[in-house]
C-alpha cells in the first residue's frame, strides 16, 4: 500500500475514533429511555457512564495512531 494511502487511512481511522464518542453522546433520543435496566439503573444513566471508559479508549487509540513511529516528538 503506498504511503499516501496509508496516511489517509490512518487519518480516517483517527477521525472515526474521535467522532464516535461525540456522536454516541449527542444523539440523545437514541438513549433517552429507562429500559433496558442494568442492576436497576435506567439505560439513560448507564449508557452515558459506559462512554467514560469508552471515550478514553477511543482517545488512546487515536493518540497511538497519530504518534510518530518510535521517534520522540
OpenMM code with the backbone's topology and positions (N, CA, C; nanometers):
from openmm import Vec3, app, unit

residues = "UNK UNK UNK UNK UNK UNK UNK UNK UNK UNK UNK UNK UNK UNK UNK UNK UNK UNK UNK UNK UNK UNK UNK UNK UNK UNK UNK UNK UNK UNK UNK UNK UNK UNK UNK UNK UNK UNK UNK UNK UNK UNK UNK UNK UNK UNK UNK UNK UNK UNK UNK UNK UNK UNK UNK UNK UNK UNK UNK UNK UNK UNK UNK UNK UNK UNK UNK UNK UNK UNK UNK UNK UNK".split()
positions = [
    Vec3(0.0857, -0.1185, 0.0000),
    Vec3(0.0000, 0.0000, 0.0000),
    Vec3(0.0895, 0.1239, 0.0000),
    Vec3(0.0689, 0.2142, -0.0933),
    Vec3(0.1503, 0.3363, -0.0963),
    Vec3(0.1373, 0.4165, 0.0327),
    Vec3(0.2412, 0.4924, 0.0622),
    Vec3(0.2476, 0.5687, 0.1874),
    Vec3(0.1335, 0.6704, 0.1988),
    Vec3(0.0961, 0.7357, 0.0899),
    Vec3(-0.0105, 0.8368, 0.0926),
    Vec3(-0.1430, 0.7716, 0.1320),
    Vec3(-0.1724, 0.6567, 0.0746),
    Vec3(-0.2977, 0.5868, 0.1080),
    Vec3(-0.2968, 0.5406, 0.2528),
    Vec3(-0.1806, 0.4973, 0.2990),
    Vec3(-0.1683, 0.4528, 0.4385),
    Vec3(-0.1954, 0.5691, 0.5336),
    Vec3(-0.1404, 0.6866, 0.5025),
    Vec3(-0.1631, 0.8043, 0.5868),
    Vec3(-0.3097, 0.8470, 0.5825),
    Vec3(-0.3713, 0.8395, 0.4663),
    Vec3(-0.5117, 0.8765, 0.4526),
    Vec3(-0.6006, 0.7818, 0.5339),
    Vec3(-0.5711, 0.6530, 0.5262),
    Vec3(-0.6474, 0.5545, 0.6031),
    Vec3(-0.6321, 0.5784, 0.7526),
    Vec3(-0.5113, 0.6134, 0.7940),
    Vec3(-0.4869, 0.6444, 0.9347),
    Vec3(-0.5671, 0.7658, 0.9799),
    Vec3(-0.5702, 0.8695, 0.8969),
    Vec3(-0.6471, 0.9899, 0.9318),
    Vec3(-0.7958, 0.9616, 0.9415),
    Vec3(-0.8463, 0.8796, 0.8531),
    Vec3(-0.9887, 0.8424, 0.8580),
    Vec3(-1.0176, 0.7646, 0.9859),
    Vec3(-0.9283, 0.6741, 1.0227),
    Vec3(-0.9462, 0.5965, 1.1455),
    Vec3(-0.9439, 0.6877, 1.2681),
    Vec3(-0.8518, 0.7841, 1.2708),
    Vec3(-0.8441, 0.8783, 1.3831),
    Vec3(-0.9713, 0.9622, 1.3899),
    Vec3(-1.0189, 1.0093, 1.2757),
    Vec3(-1.1423, 1.0893, 1.2742),
    Vec3(-1.2606, 1.0080, 1.3252),
    Vec3(-1.2701, 0.8829, 1.2844),
    Vec3(-1.3801, 0.7969, 1.3310),
    Vec3(-1.3704, 0.7743, 1.4811),
    Vec3(-1.2499, 0.7528, 1.5315),
    Vec3(-1.2316, 0.7320, 1.6756),
    Vec3(-1.2670, 0.8568, 1.7559),
    Vec3(-1.2401, 0.9741, 1.7011),
    Vec3(-1.2714, 1.0974, 1.7727),
    Vec3(-1.4193, 1.1351, 1.7612),
    Vec3(-1.4831, 1.0971, 1.6535),
    Vec3(-1.6244, 1.1298, 1.6352),
    Vec3(-1.7191, 1.0311, 1.7030),
    Vec3(-1.6741, 0.9102, 1.7267),
    Vec3(-1.7614, 0.8079, 1.7867),
    Vec3(-1.8193, 0.8506, 1.9223),
    Vec3(-1.7377, 0.8954, 2.0184),
    Vec3(-1.7964, 0.9386, 2.1461),
    Vec3(-1.8899, 1.0576, 2.1309),
    Vec3(-1.8533, 1.1500, 2.0439),
    Vec3(-1.9369, 1.2683, 2.0229),
    Vec3(-2.0727, 1.2287, 1.9666),
    Vec3(-2.0717, 1.1474, 1.8633),
    Vec3(-2.1971, 1.1042, 1.8025),
    Vec3(-2.2778, 1.0178, 1.8981),
    Vec3(-2.2099, 0.9320, 1.9713),
    Vec3(-2.2796, 0.8430, 2.0642),
    Vec3(-2.3461, 0.9153, 2.1793),
    Vec3(-2.2928, 1.0296, 2.2182),
    Vec3(-2.3498, 1.1029, 2.3311),
    Vec3(-2.4392, 1.2192, 2.2905),
    Vec3(-2.4213, 1.2726, 2.1720),
    Vec3(-2.5048, 1.3857, 2.1304),
    Vec3(-2.6388, 1.3443, 2.0710),
    Vec3(-2.6529, 1.2201, 2.0323),
    Vec3(-2.7792, 1.1731, 1.9749),
    Vec3(-2.8684, 1.1222, 2.0887),
    Vec3(-2.9174, 1.2145, 2.1697),
    Vec3(-2.9901, 1.1833, 2.2925),
    Vec3(-3.1179, 1.1022, 2.2706),
    Vec3(-3.2001, 1.1285, 2.1684),
    Vec3(-3.3224, 1.0495, 2.1544),
    Vec3(-3.2986, 0.8987, 2.1435),
    Vec3(-3.1784, 0.8591, 2.1014),
    Vec3(-3.1494, 0.7168, 2.0885),
    Vec3(-3.1394, 0.6486, 2.2242),
    Vec3(-3.0898, 0.7177, 2.3247),
    Vec3(-3.0713, 0.6545, 2.4554),
    Vec3(-3.1532, 0.7187, 2.5670),
    Vec3(-3.2503, 0.8018, 2.5349),
    Vec3(-3.3294, 0.8704, 2.6369),
    Vec3(-3.4454, 0.7836, 2.6844),
    Vec3(-3.4162, 0.6680, 2.7350),
    Vec3(-3.5197, 0.5790, 2.7851),
    Vec3(-3.4767, 0.5150, 2.9156),
    Vec3(-3.5709, 0.4473, 2.9774),
    Vec3(-3.5420, 0.3840, 3.1058),
    Vec3(-3.5010, 0.2378, 3.0898),
    Vec3(-3.5392, 0.1763, 2.9806),
    Vec3(-3.5061, 0.0351, 2.9653),
    Vec3(-3.4105, 0.0188, 2.8483),
    Vec3(-3.3248, -0.0765, 2.8498),
    Vec3(-3.3086, -0.1837, 2.9479),
    Vec3(-3.2335, -0.1340, 3.0718),
    Vec3(-3.2646, -0.1934, 3.1813),
    Vec3(-3.2006, -0.1558, 3.3078),
    Vec3(-3.0818, -0.2472, 3.3353),
    Vec3(-2.9810, -0.1904, 3.3979),
    Vec3(-2.8624, -0.2662, 3.4376),
    Vec3(-2.8494, -0.2537, 3.5879),
    Vec3(-2.8748, -0.3612, 3.6585),
    Vec3(-2.8769, -0.3652, 3.8062),
    Vec3(-2.9644, -0.2542, 3.8638),
    Vec3(-3.0792, -0.2307, 3.8010),
    Vec3(-3.1741, -0.1319, 3.8499),
    Vec3(-3.1497, 0.0103, 3.8019),
    Vec3(-3.0402, 0.0342, 3.7333),
    Vec3(-3.0078, 0.1685, 3.6832),
    Vec3(-3.0667, 0.1860, 3.5441),
    Vec3(-3.1420, 0.2937, 3.5215),
    Vec3(-3.2005, 0.3164, 3.3889),
    Vec3(-3.0938, 0.3290, 3.2795),
    Vec3(-3.1317, 0.2918, 3.1601),
    Vec3(-3.0421, 0.2927, 3.0440),
    Vec3(-2.9783, 0.4286, 3.0221),
    Vec3(-3.0556, 0.5358, 3.0399),
    Vec3(-3.0064, 0.6711, 3.0185),
    Vec3(-2.8781, 0.6969, 3.0965),
    Vec3(-2.8725, 0.6510, 3.2201),
    Vec3(-2.7568, 0.6774, 3.3050),
    Vec3(-2.6406, 0.5836, 3.2774),
    Vec3(-2.6665, 0.4538, 3.2668),
    Vec3(-2.5539, 0.3633, 3.2497),
    Vec3(-2.4946, 0.3716, 3.1098),
    Vec3(-2.5730, 0.4131, 3.0111),
    Vec3(-2.5193, 0.4325, 2.8767),
    Vec3(-2.4170, 0.5456, 2.8767),
    Vec3(-2.4505, 0.6578, 2.9411),
    Vec3(-2.3570, 0.7702, 2.9487),
    Vec3(-2.2330, 0.7328, 3.0283),
    Vec3(-2.2522, 0.6611, 3.1360),
    Vec3(-2.1388, 0.6204, 3.2181),
    Vec3(-2.0488, 0.5226, 3.1436),
    Vec3(-2.1049, 0.4391, 3.0599),
    Vec3(-2.0247, 0.3443, 2.9822),
    Vec3(-1.9360, 0.4162, 2.8809),
    Vec3(-1.9772, 0.5352, 2.8400),
    Vec3(-1.8964, 0.6107, 2.7446),
    Vec3(-1.7726, 0.6728, 2.8084),
    Vec3(-1.7647, 0.6797, 2.9385),
    Vec3(-1.6457, 0.7379, 3.0032),
    Vec3(-1.5220, 0.6532, 2.9711),
    Vec3(-1.5204, 0.5238, 3.0032),
    Vec3(-1.4026, 0.4457, 2.9629),
    Vec3(-1.3969, 0.4244, 2.8118),
    Vec3(-1.5140, 0.4200, 2.7465),
    Vec3(-1.5158, 0.4048, 2.6011),
    Vec3(-1.4491, 0.5217, 2.5315),
    Vec3(-1.4765, 0.6415, 2.5789),
    Vec3(-1.4129, 0.7615, 2.5223),
    Vec3(-1.2632, 0.7605, 2.5485),
    Vec3(-1.2251, 0.7184, 2.6664),
    Vec3(-1.0816, 0.7117, 2.6984),
    Vec3(-1.0111, 0.6139, 2.6052),
    Vec3(-1.0719, 0.5017, 2.5771),
    Vec3(-1.0110, 0.4046, 2.4857),
    Vec3(-1.0035, 0.4584, 2.3433),
    Vec3(-1.1078, 0.5295, 2.3012),
    Vec3(-1.1058, 0.5902, 2.1671),
    Vec3(-0.9960, 0.6944, 2.1567),
    Vec3(-0.9803, 0.7776, 2.2588),
    Vec3(-0.8753, 0.8792, 2.2579),
    Vec3(-0.7361, 0.8161, 2.2615),
    Vec3(-0.7215, 0.7101, 2.3390),
    Vec3(-0.5931, 0.6407, 2.3454),
    Vec3(-0.5567, 0.5806, 2.2100),
    Vec3(-0.6537, 0.5196, 2.1448),
    Vec3(-0.6283, 0.4614, 2.0130),
    Vec3(-0.5958, 0.5698, 1.9107),
    Vec3(-0.6664, 0.6823, 1.9144),
    Vec3(-0.6383, 0.7926, 1.8217),
    Vec3(-0.4991, 0.8486, 1.8476),
    Vec3(-0.4618, 0.8601, 1.9721),
    Vec3(-0.3279, 0.9087, 2.0063),
    Vec3(-0.2213, 0.8129, 1.9553),
    Vec3(-0.2437, 0.6842, 1.9742),
    Vec3(-0.1465, 0.5850, 1.9280),
    Vec3(-0.1310, 0.5889, 1.7757),
    Vec3(-0.2392, 0.6155, 1.7051),
    Vec3(-0.2323, 0.6218, 1.5592),
    Vec3(-0.1634, 0.7477, 1.5084),
    Vec3(-0.1622, 0.8536, 1.5890),
    Vec3(-0.1013, 0.9785, 1.5444),
    Vec3(0.0425, 0.9950, 1.5907),
    Vec3(0.0907, 0.9079, 1.6774),
    Vec3(0.2300, 0.9161, 1.7229),
    Vec3(0.3246, 0.8836, 1.6106),
    Vec3(0.4395, 0.9418, 1.6140),
    Vec3(0.5434, 0.9093, 1.5166),
    Vec3(0.6011, 0.7723, 1.5529),
    Vec3(0.6384, 0.6977, 1.4538),
    Vec3(0.6860, 0.5615, 1.4747),
    Vec3(0.8206, 0.5581, 1.5470),
    Vec3(0.8150, 0.5447, 1.6798),
    Vec3(0.9350, 0.5272, 1.7598),
    Vec3(1.0232, 0.6495, 1.7754),
    Vec3(0.9814, 0.7626, 1.7252),
    Vec3(1.0619, 0.8840, 1.7369),
    Vec3(1.0069, 0.9731, 1.8461),
    Vec3(1.0947, 1.0486, 1.9102),
    Vec3(1.0499, 1.1438, 2.0109),
    Vec3(0.9845, 1.2622, 1.9426),
    Vec3(0.8872, 1.3271, 2.0103),
    Vec3(0.8191, 1.4424, 1.9490),
    Vec3(0.9086, 1.5608, 1.9269),
] * unit.nanometer
topology = app.Topology()
chain = topology.addChain("A")
for resn in residues:
    res = topology.addResidue(resn, chain)
    for name in ("N", "CA", "C"):
        topology.addAtom(name, app.Element.getBySymbol(name[0]), res)
